[in-house]
Amino acid sequence: MYTTTEVRELDRRSNDGVDVALLWNARTNRVVIALEDDRSGDSFEIDVDAADALDAFRHPFAYAPRDYALAA
C-alpha cells in the first residue's frame, strides 16, 4: 500500500455506506479512486487519468473494474 507521505487525499465523500476517496501519489504522479462499500464489504482502487479524475470521483462505478460492475 502507500505511505502517508506519498499519497495525498484530494477529496472524500460518503453516502449511504459508500466511501469514495480521490487520491494522488506525489512520487508517481498517479491518481487513484478508492471505494469502500460498508454495506457489502466490497472495495476497489482504480488508477485514472488526471483528466478523468473528477468524473471518476463523481461516478466511480462507471470506472469500476468490469468484474466488479457485473457483481454489483
N, CA, C and O atoms as CSV, one atom per row, in Angstrom:
chain,resi,resn,atom,element,x,y,z
A,1,MET,N,N,0.839,-1.177,0.000
A,1,MET,CA,C,0.000,0.000,0.000
A,1,MET,C,C,0.884,1.240,0.000
A,1,MET,O,O,2.095,1.137,-0.196
A,2,TYR,N,N,0.303,2.386,0.213
A,2,TYR,CA,C,1.009,3.644,0.136
A,2,TYR,C,C,1.422,4.129,1.518
A,2,TYR,O,O,0.787,3.808,2.522
A,3,THR,N,N,2.498,4.907,1.549
A,3,THR,CA,C,2.838,5.579,2.794
A,3,THR,C,C,2.099,6.916,2.820
A,3,THR,O,O,1.702,7.428,1.774
A,4,THR,N,N,1.919,7.470,3.991
A,4,THR,CA,C,1.161,8.713,4.112
A,4,THR,C,C,1.864,9.893,3.467
A,4,THR,O,O,1.208,10.865,3.094
A,5,THR,N,N,3.185,9.833,3.324
A,5,THR,CA,C,3.896,10.942,2.704
A,5,THR,C,C,3.804,10.886,1.188
A,5,THR,O,O,3.963,11.911,0.526
A,6,GLU,N,N,3.553,9.716,0.629
A,6,GLU,CA,C,3.452,9.585,-0.818
A,6,GLU,C,C,2.090,10.006,-1.347
A,6,GLU,O,O,1.990,10.564,-2.440
A,7,VAL,N,N,1.047,9.743,-0.582
A,7,VAL,CA,C,-0.315,9.920,-1.082
A,7,VAL,C,C,-1.015,11.069,-0.370
A,7,VAL,O,O,-0.968,11.209,0.852
A,8,ARG,N,N,-1.658,11.873,-1.184
A,8,ARG,CA,C,-2.461,12.971,-0.645
A,8,ARG,C,C,-3.918,12.735,-1.012
A,8,ARG,O,O,-4.251,12.399,-2.149
A,9,GLU,N,N,-4.768,12.918,-0.024
A,9,GLU,CA,C,-6.198,12.820,-0.267
A,9,GLU,C,C,-6.680,14.162,-0.792
A,9,GLU,O,O,-6.609,15.170,-0.088
A,10,LEU,N,N,-7.168,14.179,-2.019
A,10,LEU,CA,C,-7.630,15.416,-2.627
A,10,LEU,C,C,-9.095,15.695,-2.315
A,10,LEU,O,O,-9.518,16.847,-2.219
A,11,ASP,N,N,-9.862,14.617,-2.159
A,11,ASP,CA,C,-11.269,14.775,-1.818
A,11,ASP,C,C,-11.795,13.443,-1.294
A,11,ASP,O,O,-11.228,12.383,-1.561
A,12,ARG,N,N,-12.892,13.520,-0.542
A,12,ARG,CA,C,-13.531,12.311,0.003
A,12,ARG,C,C,-15.010,12.612,0.168
A,12,ARG,O,O,-15.406,13.730,0.499
A,13,ARG,N,N,-15.811,11.588,-0.070
A,13,ARG,CA,C,-17.242,11.733,0.169
A,13,ARG,C,C,-17.811,10.395,0.616
A,13,ARG,O,O,-17.288,9.336,0.269
A,14,SER,N,N,-18.879,10.457,1.384
A,14,SER,CA,C,-19.572,9.264,1.861
A,14,SER,C,C,-21.060,9.466,1.684
A,14,SER,O,O,-21.592,10.550,1.919
A,15,ASN,N,N,-21.726,8.389,1.260
A,15,ASN,CA,C,-23.170,8.436,1.089
A,15,ASN,C,C,-23.719,7.028,1.159
A,15,ASN,O,O,-23.283,6.154,0.409
A,16,ASP,N,N,-24.658,6.798,2.037
A,16,ASP,CA,C,-25.365,5.527,2.134
A,16,ASP,C,C,-24.414,4.333,2.270
A,16,ASP,O,O,-24.633,3.283,1.665
A,17,GLY,N,N,-23.367,4.502,3.063
A,17,GLY,CA,C,-22.439,3.403,3.321
A,17,GLY,C,C,-21.338,3.233,2.290
A,17,GLY,O,O,-20.527,2.313,2.392
A,18,VAL,N,N,-21.303,4.115,1.295
A,18,VAL,CA,C,-20.258,4.045,0.266
A,18,VAL,C,C,-19.314,5.226,0.470
A,18,VAL,O,O,-19.740,6.380,0.480
A,19,ASP,N,N,-18.024,4.920,0.633
A,19,ASP,CA,C,-16.996,5.928,0.857
A,19,ASP,C,C,-16.099,5.975,-0.371
A,19,ASP,O,O,-15.550,4.952,-0.779
A,20,VAL,N,N,-15.948,7.154,-0.963
A,20,VAL,CA,C,-15.131,7.334,-2.165
A,20,VAL,C,C,-14.049,8.360,-1.870
A,20,VAL,O,O,-14.332,9.442,-1.357
A,21,ALA,N,N,-12.813,8.017,-2.197
A,21,ALA,CA,C,-11.690,8.931,-1.985
A,21,ALA,C,C,-10.958,9.160,-3.302
A,21,ALA,O,O,-10.780,8.237,-4.097
A,22,LEU,N,N,-10.541,10.397,-3.517
A,22,LEU,CA,C,-9.717,10.777,-4.656
A,22,LEU,C,C,-8.307,10.988,-4.122
A,22,LEU,O,O,-8.075,11.888,-3.315
A,23,LEU,N,N,-7.376,10.172,-4.564
A,23,LEU,CA,C,-6.015,10.170,-4.028
A,23,LEU,C,C,-5.005,10.484,-5.117
A,23,LEU,O,O,-5.187,10.106,-6.274
A,24,TRP,N,N,-3.934,11.180,-4.739
A,24,TRP,CA,C,-2.849,11.495,-5.658
A,24,TRP,C,C,-1.537,11.053,-5.037
A,24,TRP,O,O,-1.229,11.406,-3.899
A,25,ASN,N,N,-0.769,10.285,-5.785
A,25,ASN,CA,C,0.537,9.815,-5.335
A,25,ASN,C,C,1.583,10.791,-5.856
A,25,ASN,O,O,1.822,10.858,-7.061
A,26,ALA,N,N,2.204,11.545,-4.961
A,26,ALA,CA,C,3.177,12.560,-5.342
A,26,ALA,C,C,4.427,11.956,-5.978
A,26,ALA,O,O,5.026,12.559,-6.868
A,27,ARG,N,N,4.817,10.772,-5.525
A,27,ARG,CA,C,6.028,10.141,-6.046
A,27,ARG,C,C,5.843,9.676,-7.488
A,27,ARG,O,O,6.734,9.846,-8.320
A,28,THR,N,N,4.671,9.082,-7.782
A,28,THR,CA,C,4.436,8.532,-9.117
A,28,THR,C,C,3.579,9.431,-9.996
A,28,THR,O,O,3.450,9.195,-11.197
A,29,ASN,N,N,2.986,10.474,-9.386
A,29,ASN,CA,C,2.070,11.384,-10.079
A,29,ASN,C,C,0.828,10.650,-10.611
A,29,ASN,O,O,0.256,11.048,-11.626
A,30,ARG,N,N,0.420,9.585,-9.927
A,30,ARG,CA,C,-0.755,8.822,-10.326
A,30,ARG,C,C,-1.960,9.231,-9.491
A,30,ARG,O,O,-1.835,9.580,-8.317
A,31,VAL,N,N,-3.132,9.181,-10.123
A,31,VAL,CA,C,-4.388,9.484,-9.456
A,31,VAL,C,C,-5.163,8.179,-9.285
A,31,VAL,O,O,-5.260,7.372,-10.210
A,32,VAL,N,N,-5.713,7.986,-8.082
A,32,VAL,CA,C,-6.430,6.754,-7.758
A,32,VAL,C,C,-7.776,7.111,-7.143
A,32,VAL,O,O,-7.885,8.040,-6.344
A,33,ILE,N,N,-8.792,6.359,-7.529
A,33,ILE,CA,C,-10.083,6.410,-6.873
A,33,ILE,C,C,-10.170,5.168,-5.997
A,33,ILE,O,O,-9.992,4.049,-6.478
A,34,ALA,N,N,-10.443,5.365,-4.722
A,34,ALA,CA,C,-10.599,4.245,-3.787
A,34,ALA,C,C,-12.031,4.244,-3.288
A,34,ALA,O,O,-12.529,5.261,-2.805
A,35,LEU,N,N,-12.696,3.098,-3.405
A,35,LEU,CA,C,-14.083,2.985,-2.996
A,35,LEU,C,C,-14.230,1.849,-2.001
A,35,LEU,O,O,-13.689,0.762,-2.202
A,36,GLU,N,N,-14.965,2.105,-0.928
A,36,GLU,CA,C,-15.309,1.079,0.058
A,36,GLU,C,C,-16.810,1.113,0.269
A,36,GLU,O,O,-17.392,2.163,0.543
A,37,ASP,N,N,-17.434,-0.060,0.137
A,37,ASP,CA,C,-18.872,-0.188,0.340
A,37,ASP,C,C,-19.095,-0.933,1.647
A,37,ASP,O,O,-18.936,-2.152,1.702
A,38,ASP,N,N,-19.459,-0.214,2.693
A,38,ASP,CA,C,-19.659,-0.824,4.009
A,38,ASP,C,C,-20.835,-1.793,4.028
A,38,ASP,O,O,-20.861,-2.721,4.836
A,39,ARG,N,N,-21.795,-1.587,3.153
A,39,ARG,CA,C,-22.971,-2.460,3.122
A,39,ARG,C,C,-22.603,-3.858,2.649
A,39,ARG,O,O,-23.036,-4.847,3.240
A,40,SER,N,N,-21.812,-3.948,1.593
A,40,SER,CA,C,-21.466,-5.248,1.015
A,40,SER,C,C,-20.097,-5.738,1.454
A,40,SER,O,O,-19.792,-6.924,1.336
A,41,GLY,N,N,-19.263,-4.819,1.966
A,41,GLY,CA,C,-17.901,-5.179,2.327
A,41,GLY,C,C,-16.951,-5.156,1.141
A,41,GLY,O,O,-15.771,-5.476,1.290
A,42,ASP,N,N,-17.447,-4.780,-0.039
A,42,ASP,CA,C,-16.625,-4.715,-1.239
A,42,ASP,C,C,-15.808,-3.433,-1.274
A,42,ASP,O,O,-16.180,-2.426,-0.672
A,43,SER,N,N,-14.703,-3.487,-1.981
A,43,SER,CA,C,-13.879,-2.303,-2.183
A,43,SER,C,C,-13.059,-2.480,-3.445
A,43,SER,O,O,-12.817,-3.600,-3.895
A,44,PHE,N,N,-12.636,-1.363,-4.010
A,44,PHE,CA,C,-11.704,-1.406,-5.136
A,44,PHE,C,C,-10.948,-0.099,-5.212
A,44,PHE,O,O,-11.387,0.927,-4.692
A,45,GLU,N,N,-9.802,-0.154,-5.870
A,45,GLU,CA,C,-9.000,1.018,-6.202
A,45,GLU,C,C,-8.731,0.976,-7.684
A,45,GLU,O,O,-8.417,-0.078,-8.237
A,46,ILE,N,N,-8.853,2.116,-8.330
A,46,ILE,CA,C,-8.588,2.183,-9.761
A,46,ILE,C,C,-7.714,3.386,-10.070
A,46,ILE,O,O,-7.907,4.470,-9.520
A,47,ASP,N,N,-6.763,3.180,-10.947
A,47,ASP,CA,C,-5.966,4.285,-11.472
A,47,ASP,C,C,-6.785,4.970,-12.551
A,47,ASP,O,O,-7.417,4.305,-13.371
A,48,VAL,N,N,-6.777,6.278,-12.554
A,48,VAL,CA,C,-7.483,7.031,-13.585
A,48,VAL,C,C,-6.562,8.105,-14.135
A,48,VAL,O,O,-5.652,8.570,-13.449
A,49,ASP,N,N,-6.803,8.491,-15.364
A,49,ASP,CA,C,-6.067,9.607,-15.946
A,49,ASP,C,C,-6.432,10.872,-15.186
A,49,ASP,O,O,-7.569,11.031,-14.741
A,50,ALA,N,N,-5.484,11.754,-15.041
A,50,ALA,CA,C,-5.731,13.008,-14.324
A,50,ALA,C,C,-6.893,13.779,-14.946
A,50,ALA,O,O,-7.662,14.429,-14.239
A,51,ALA,N,N,-7.016,13.705,-16.258
A,51,ALA,CA,C,-8.100,14.416,-16.942
A,51,ALA,C,C,-9.473,13.852,-16.576
A,51,ALA,O,O,-10.475,14.560,-16.680
A,52,ASP,N,N,-9.533,12.588,-16.150
A,52,ASP,CA,C,-10.798,11.938,-15.799
A,52,ASP,C,C,-11.043,11.881,-14.294
A,52,ASP,O,O,-12.045,11.314,-13.858
A,53,ALA,N,N,-10.155,12.451,-13.502
A,53,ALA,CA,C,-10.195,12.274,-12.052
A,53,ALA,C,C,-11.502,12.749,-11.428
A,53,ALA,O,O,-12.098,12.023,-10.631
A,54,LEU,N,N,-11.951,13.922,-11.763
A,54,LEU,CA,C,-13.173,14.445,-11.155
A,54,LEU,C,C,-14.391,13.630,-11.581
A,54,LEU,O,O,-15.257,13.337,-10.756
A,55,ASP,N,N,-14.464,13.265,-12.842
A,55,ASP,CA,C,-15.579,12.444,-13.313
A,55,ASP,C,C,-15.572,11.079,-12.635
A,55,ASP,O,O,-16.624,10.576,-12.242
A,56,ALA,N,N,-14.398,10.480,-12.497
A,56,ALA,CA,C,-14.295,9.179,-11.833
A,56,ALA,C,C,-14.651,9.290,-10.359
A,56,ALA,O,O,-15.243,8.367,-9.800
A,57,PHE,N,N,-14.306,10.387,-9.727
A,57,PHE,CA,C,-14.670,10.611,-8.329
A,57,PHE,C,C,-16.184,10.724,-8.185
A,57,PHE,O,O,-16.763,10.191,-7.239
A,58,ARG,N,N,-16.814,11.409,-9.109
A,58,ARG,CA,C,-18.266,11.597,-9.047
A,58,ARG,C,C,-19.036,10.340,-9.448
A,58,ARG,O,O,-20.135,10.099,-8.949
A,59,HIS,N,N,-18.464,9.542,-10.344
A,59,HIS,CA,C,-19.141,8.354,-10.885
A,59,HIS,C,C,-18.206,7.136,-10.844
A,59,HIS,O,O,-17.873,6.584,-11.892
A,60,PRO,N,N,-17.787,6.717,-9.660
A,60,PRO,CA,C,-16.771,5.651,-9.585
A,60,PRO,C,C,-17.215,4.320,-10.171
A,60,PRO,O,O,-16.382,3.565,-10.673
A,61,PHE,N,N,-18.506,4.014,-10.119
A,61,PHE,CA,C,-18.948,2.726,-10.650
A,61,PHE,C,C,-18.830,2.669,-12.170
A,61,PHE,O,O,-18.727,1.584,-12.741
A,62,ALA,N,N,-18.845,3.827,-12.831
A,62,ALA,CA,C,-18.639,3.853,-14.284
A,62,ALA,C,C,-17.198,3.492,-14.638
A,62,ALA,O,O,-16.920,3.056,-15.756
A,63,TYR,N,N,-16.288,3.672,-13.690
A,63,TYR,CA,C,-14.875,3.380,-13.910
A,63,TYR,C,C,-14.448,2.091,-13.216
A,63,TYR,O,O,-13.285,1.695,-13.294
A,64,ALA,N,N,-15.376,1.445,-12.547
A,64,ALA,CA,C,-15.058,0.234,-11.777
A,64,ALA,C,C,-14.578,-0.886,-12.698
A,64,ALA,O,O,-14.926,-0.930,-13.878
A,65,PRO,N,N,-13.781,-1.780,-12.143
A,65,PRO,CA,C,-13.383,-2.949,-12.935
A,65,PRO,C,C,-14.621,-3.685,-13.441
A,65,PRO,O,O,-15.642,-3.746,-12.756
A,66,ARG,N,N,-14.521,-4.235,-14.627
A,66,ARG,CA,C,-15.660,-4.897,-15.252
A,66,ARG,C,C,-16.258,-5.977,-14.355
A,66,ARG,O,O,-17.480,-6.079,-14.257
A,67,ASP,N,N,-15.430,-6.778,-13.704
A,67,ASP,CA,C,-15.950,-7.846,-12.852
A,67,ASP,C,C,-16.683,-7.282,-11.638
A,67,ASP,O,O,-17.629,-7.905,-11.155
A,68,TYR,N,N,-16.275,-6.133,-11.138
A,68,TYR,CA,C,-16.986,-5.514,-10.017
A,68,TYR,C,C,-18.348,-5.013,-10.474
A,68,TYR,O,O,-19.351,-5.219,-9.789
A,69,ALA,N,N,-18.388,-4.365,-11.610
A,69,ALA,CA,C,-19.638,-3.812,-12.119
A,69,ALA,C,C,-20.657,-4.922,-12.358
A,69,ALA,O,O,-21.851,-4.711,-12.143
A,70,LEU,N,N,-20.219,-6.083,-12.793
A,70,LEU,CA,C,-21.134,-7.200,-13.023
A,70,LEU,C,C,-21.652,-7.784,-11.722
A,70,LEU,O,O,-22.787,-8.256,-11.654
A,71,ALA,N,N,-20.818,-7.752,-10.689
A,71,ALA,CA,C,-21.212,-8.334,-9.407
A,71,ALA,C,C,-22.087,-7.387,-8.610
A,71,ALA,O,O,-22.855,-7.836,-7.759
A,72,ALA,N,N,-21.995,-6.102,-8.858
A,72,ALA,CA,C,-22.714,-5.104,-8.050
A,72,ALA,C,C,-24.188,-5.058,-8.360
A,72,ALA,O,O,-24.920,-4.269,-7.761
